[in-house]
Amino acid sequence: MRYAVLGTGVVGRTLGTKLVELGHEVTLGSRSADNPAALEWVRAAGGGAAAGTFAEAAAAGEVVVNAVGGRVALAALEAAGARHLDGKVLIDVSNPLAFEDGLVRLSPVESDSVGEQIQRTFPAARVVKTLNTVNCDVMVQPSLVPGEHQLFVCGEDAGAKEQVTGLLGEFGWPAGRVVDLGGITASRAVEMYLPLWLTLMGKVGHAHFNLELRRGR
């Protein structure tokens, strides 16, 4: 499978590296084709890895992964071009947070979400929100955290969610540990989890943790 991973930060590079290790072809997208972080990643990742602009990456990928920050996601995807997103599964792993005046702020929050904004702006894309509730190391190596902890998916397209659940299985997340929250409006809930995640990270002392959902009778 050919993947476009938009974003050259630690999340994008971690996901891109794992996808290459799994035998997929990956183009890491950024604002410029000569992005130093992207070119260094290509040299380190080896065969199957390429770099290009957002548009070049999205054109090359059969599946597009949005791994830029939530507050710049729409701009990055607009640079990628709607024609390169139409009909494709678009995996959104972003969170719309920033540190302002020493506090964590979310925008949008409560009545909207990045996942919904992406789906509204690119209605022909098949948007699935997932992976944004764990650290990028745990995204691709869930065994870093013991137990039957879970991931979440949400989106309007059942087939897209099924395809993404299959990819998560390649990462090491069994389908039974992937919880389908329903439509894309559930992006609000998983994005609003991030302030709690950051608070928990402060208590745990590191980022290798997750929540386990246990159902009562």
N, C-alpha and C positions, 0 to 999 in steps of 0.2 A: 504494500500500500504506500502511496505517496502522501506525505504529510507536509503541510505548511505550518510552521510554528512562528507566530508573530511575536517578537520581543526577544531581546538579547540579554535580558537580566538573568539572575540565577534561576528563576523558575523556567523561563524559556529554554535555557541551555540544559538544565537538568532533564526536562521532558524530551528535548531533542536528542540528547545523548541516549536516553533509555530507548527511544523509538529506533534509533540506529542500531543499538545493541540487539534489538528484537528482529532486525533484518529489514526494517522499513527504510524508505528513502525520505530524507527530511531536508527541506529548505528553510533555513532560519531567516526570517524577514525582519528588516529594520528600515529606518527612514532613508538610508543611503546604501548603495551596493558595496561600498568600501568600508563599512562599519568595522572598526578594529576588533571589537569583541566577537562579532560574527565570524570574521576571517580566522581569528585564533581558534574559535570553536571548531571550525571546519578542519583545521590542521590537526586538532586533538582528536576529533571524532572519527576521522578516517573515511573509508569508503562508504558511500551512501549519504554523505553530508554535503550540503551546498549552502550558499548564502546569496541573498539578493535583496532587492527592495521589498516593501510590503506587497506591492502589486505583482512582482515577479514570483514571490513565494506563493501567494494565493493562487496565481495562475497555474503553478506547477503542482499544487497539492490537490489530491482528491478529497481530503479532509483538512479543515483549517482549525488551528488551535489558537485562540486569543490568549496570549500570555503577557500582554502589556498591562500596565496599571489600569484599574477600572475607570479612573477619571480621564484617561486619554484613549480609552478603547474605541470610542466612536471615530475619533480622528484617525487612528491607525487603520481601522476597517474601511473608512472612506478612502484613505490613500490606497488600500488594497484594491478597491473597486468593486462595486456591486456585481458587475458582470463576472467577476472571478469568485463570487460567493454564492451566486444563485444556484439552488438545487443541492448545494453541498452541506454536509454536516459541519456545523461550526461549534466547536467546543469552547465554552467560555469559562476560564479558570480564575478570572480576575475578581478583585475586591475594590470598591470605590472609597478607599480610606486614605487619609493623609493626617499628618501630625501638624496641628495648628495651635499656637499658643500653649504648647506643651501637652495638648489633649488630642486624643484620637477622634477624628471627625469622619462621618460617612456622608457622601453626597453622590447620588441620591440616597434617600433612606425612607423607610416606612411605607410611603405611598407609591414608590417606584423602585426600580433596581436597574443595574447595568444590563443584566440578562434581558429584561423586558425592553430596555432602550435599544439593544442590539436587534432584537426580533422585530420591533416596530420599524426601525430604520432600514432593515434588510429583510423584508417580509418573505422573500423567496429562499432565504437561507434557513437551514434546519437547526436551530439553536438548541444546544443542550448545556445547561449549567452543571458543573461538577468539579470536584477536586479542590475547590477554593476553601474548604474547611480544615485542611491539613497542610503541614509544612511540605515543601517540595521534595525533600528526601523521603518522607513518608508516602507521598503521592506514588512514587515509583518503587518503593520498597516497604510495603506495609508491615513486613515482619520486624521492622525496627520497633514496633509497638506490640507487645504481647496481647493475646486475647482476640475476641471476635468483634473488634471495633468496626464501625461502618463508614461508608461514604454515601453521598446523596446524589441523585440526578433529578433534574426537572426540565421540562420542555414540552412543546405542543405536539411533536412528531414522535409517535410511538416507535416507529422503525428506527429513527435516529437514536433514540434512547437505548434501544436494543443493541444497535451497532456500538455505541459508546460503552455500554456495559460489557460488551465483548472485549473492547480495548482495555478496559479496567481489569478484566480477567488476565490479559497478557501482562499487566503490571503486577499481578499477584493478588487482586481483589476478587474473591469468588463472587459469583452472581448473587448468592444468598446474603452477602454482606453489602450489597448495593441497594439502597432504599430509594424507591421511586416516589418522589413527593408530589407528582402530578404536573400541572401546567407550569409555564414559565413564570407566573406570578410568585411561585414558591422561591424564586431567586431572592425575593425580599428577605425571607426568613434566613436563608443560609448566608447572605451578605451581612445581615445584622448580627450574626453570630460572632463576627470578627473581633469586636471589642472584648467580648467574653474570652475568646481564644487568646488574645494578647494578655489579658489579666491572668488567665491560667498559666500561660508561658512564664509570667513573672513568678508565680507560685511554684511551678514545677522546676524552673531553673534552666530549661532547655525546650526545644521545639518538637522533640520526638514524643508526642503524645496524641491521643485521640479519644473520642467518646464512644462508649459502647451502649447501644440501646437494648434494654432488657424489658421484655413484655411480661406484664402480670397476667394472671388468669382472671 
